Amino acid sequence: MNNSDLIFIAFSIITLINVARAVSSLRCLLYHMRDIDPLLYQRVNGRVFFNTEGNYTKQMQLFHYIRRNEHLQHFDEYFIYRCSKVKRIFTLSSYLVVCNILLIPTLMFLDF
């Protein structure tokens, strides 16, 4: 096992941990959303959000709600904090996944 393999494995583990954090954070947001804002919870179909019968367009509504910073006008401070945390973690995870995808061919090309 050479250095490029170790770099790739370490970076992949970090990426997987951050993706798991993002999913966990989203689950926590949906759990609190059910109590704090039941209308939004119903609008994004929170009950079946992670199931196979979850509606993709409703999942994208939550994505756009957070991406457009509409949560900043919400009345509950904890909900704003949770949405901001989900946004930060998903941004970090997305960057890590893209870097990981770009890292594979680079390491293969350089062949440390």
Residue pairs with C-beta under 8 A, 6 or more apart in sequence:
2 112
3 112
4 107
4 108
4 110
4 111
4 112
7 103
7 107
7 112
8 103
8 104
8 107
11 96
11 99
11 100
11 103
12 100
14 96
15 93
15 96
15 97
15 100
18 89
18 92
18 93
18 96
19 93
19 96
19 97
21 89
21 93
22 86
22 89
22 90
22 92
22 93
25 82
25 85
25 86
25 89
26 86
26 90
27 50
28 82
29 82
29 83
29 85
29 86
30 41
30 44
30 46
30 49
32 78
32 79
32 82
33 40
33 41
33 44
33 46
33 79
34 41
34 46
36 76
36 78
36 79
37 74
37 76
37 79
40 65
41 47
43 58
43 61
44 58
44 59
44 61
44 62
44 65
45 54
45 55
45 58
45 59
48 54
48 55
49 58
49 59
49 62
65 71
65 83
66 83
66 86
66 87
67 87
71 79
71 80
71 83
71 84
72 80
74 80
74 83
